[in-house]
Amino acid sequence: MREVTTERKEPRLYGMVDAWKDLTTQGEANTATAQWLIEHLLQAELTDRAVRSVRHQMNAAKPGAP
């Protein structure tokens, strides 16, 4: 199993960390059911942040950009 708690702390998704802790206290069945969705949302957030970062860098590198 991926270390989803650590991966969510890296991009400062503390609300998701707290929700994951609540979910894991409810039992293994709930965790397994929700894990794929949480991992997918985490990956989507990290990808979106990377795209925004590259876009920002490209705009900053344009000649004549403020």
Backbone hydrogen bonds in HBPLUS format (Angstrom, degrees):
<---DONOR---> <-ACCEPTOR-->    atom                        ^
c    i                          cat <-CA-CA->   ^        H-A-AA   ^      H-
h    n   atom  resd res      DA  || num        DHA   H-A  angle D-A-AA Bond
n    s   type  num  typ     dist DA aas  dist angle  dist       angle   num
A0007-GLU N   A0003-GLU O   3.12 MM   4  6.38 161.4  2.15 151.2 157.1     1
A0008-ARG N   A0004-VAL O   2.98 MM   4  6.06 144.1  2.12 143.1 150.7     2
A0009-LYS N   A0005-THR O   3.20 MM   4  6.42 140.7  2.37 140.8 150.8     3
A0010-GLU N   A0006-THR O   3.28 MM   4  6.54 147.3  2.40 148.0 155.2     4
A0013-LEU N   A0008-ARG O   2.91 MM   5  5.25 163.9  1.94 163.7 163.1     5
A0012-ARG N   A0009-LYS O   2.96 MM   3  4.79 155.8  2.02 105.8 111.2     6
A0016-MET N   A0013-LEU O   3.07 MM   3  5.50 123.3  2.41 106.8 119.8     7
A0017-VAL N   A0013-LEU O   3.11 MM   4  6.48 147.4  2.23 144.2 154.2     8
A0018-ASP N   A0014-TYR O   2.97 MM   4  6.22 161.9  2.01 151.2 154.2     9
A0019-ALA N   A0015-GLY O   3.01 MM   4  6.21 158.4  2.06 143.8 150.1    10
A0020-TRP N   A0016-MET O   2.85 MM   4  5.99 153.5  1.92 145.3 152.5    11
A0021-LYS N   A0017-VAL O   2.98 MM   4  6.26 155.9  2.04 148.7 154.9    12
A0022-ASP N   A0018-ASP O   3.02 MM   4  6.32 157.0  2.08 148.0 154.0    13
A0023-LEU N   A0019-ALA O   2.93 MM   4  6.15 155.5  1.99 146.1 153.1    14
A0024-THR N   A0020-TRP O   2.87 MM   4  6.11 156.6  1.92 152.4 158.2    15
A0025-THR N   A0021-LYS O   3.21 MM   4  6.41 138.6  2.39 140.9 150.5    16
A0026-GLN N   A0023-LEU O   3.08 MM   3  5.31 147.1  2.19 103.2 113.1    17
A0031-THR N   A0027-GLY O   3.33 MM   4  6.56 156.9  2.38 145.9 152.6    18
A0032-ALA N   A0028-GLU O   2.92 MM   4  6.09 168.1  1.93 158.9 160.8    19
A0033-THR N   A0029-ALA O   3.14 MM   4  6.25 157.5  2.19 144.9 150.9    20
A0034-ALA N   A0030-ASN O   3.15 MM   4  6.25 154.6  2.22 144.5 150.3    21
A0035-GLN N   A0031-THR O   2.86 MM   4  5.73 132.4  2.09 148.3 160.5    22
A0038-ILE N   A0034-ALA O   3.03 MM   4  6.25 167.3  2.04 162.5 166.3    23
A0039-GLU N   A0035-GLN O   2.89 MM   4  6.03 165.8  1.91 157.5 161.4    24
A0040-HIS N   A0036-TRP O   2.99 MM   4  6.08 153.0  2.07 139.7 147.3    25
A0041-LEU N   A0037-LEU O   2.92 MM   4  6.16 164.1  1.95 154.2 157.9    26
A0042-LEU N   A0038-ILE O   2.89 MM   4  6.04 156.4  1.94 148.1 155.0    27
A0043-GLN N   A0039-GLU O   2.94 MM   4  6.13 161.8  1.97 147.6 152.2    28
A0044-ALA N   A0040-HIS O   2.93 MM   4  6.15 157.3  1.98 148.9 155.5    29
A0045-GLU N   A0041-LEU O   2.96 MM   4  6.16 154.5  2.02 145.8 152.3    30
A0046-LEU N   A0042-LEU O   2.99 MM   4  6.25 163.2  2.02 152.9 157.1    31
A0047-THR N   A0043-GLN O   2.92 MM   4  6.07 157.9  1.97 148.9 155.2    32
A0048-ASP N   A0044-ALA O   2.92 MM   4  6.05 160.3  1.96 145.9 151.5    33
A0049-ARG N   A0045-GLU O   2.96 MM   4  6.17 157.7  2.01 148.7 154.6    34
A0050-ALA N   A0046-LEU O   3.04 MM   4  6.24 152.4  2.12 142.0 149.4    35
A0051-VAL N   A0047-THR O   2.96 MM   4  6.24 158.2  2.01 152.5 158.1    36
A0052-ARG N   A0048-ASP O   2.96 MM   4  6.18 163.9  1.98 150.8 155.2    37
A0053-SER N   A0049-ARG O   2.94 MM   4  6.09 150.5  2.03 142.8 151.1    38
A0054-VAL N   A0050-ALA O   3.01 MM   4  6.27 161.4  2.04 150.0 154.1    39
A0055-ARG N   A0051-VAL O   2.90 MM   4  6.10 162.7  1.93 152.1 157.4    40
A0056-HIS N   A0052-ARG O   2.92 MM   4  6.07 156.0  1.98 144.2 150.6    41
A0057-GLN N   A0053-SER O   2.92 MM   4  6.18 160.4  1.96 149.4 154.8    42
A0058-MET N   A0054-VAL O   2.85 MM   4  6.08 155.8  1.91 152.4 159.0    43
A0059-ASN N   A0055-ARG O   3.01 MM   4  6.23 157.7  2.06 147.9 153.4    44
A0060-ALA N   A0056-HIS O   2.92 MM   4  6.14 152.1  2.00 147.9 156.1    45
A0061-ALA N   A0057-GLN O   3.02 MM   4  6.14 134.6  2.23 139.1 150.4    46
A0062-LYS N   A0059-ASN O   3.43 MM   3  5.48 159.1  2.48  99.7 105.6    47
A0065-ALA N   A0062-LYS O   3.10 MM   3  5.46 151.3  2.19 136.0 132.9    48
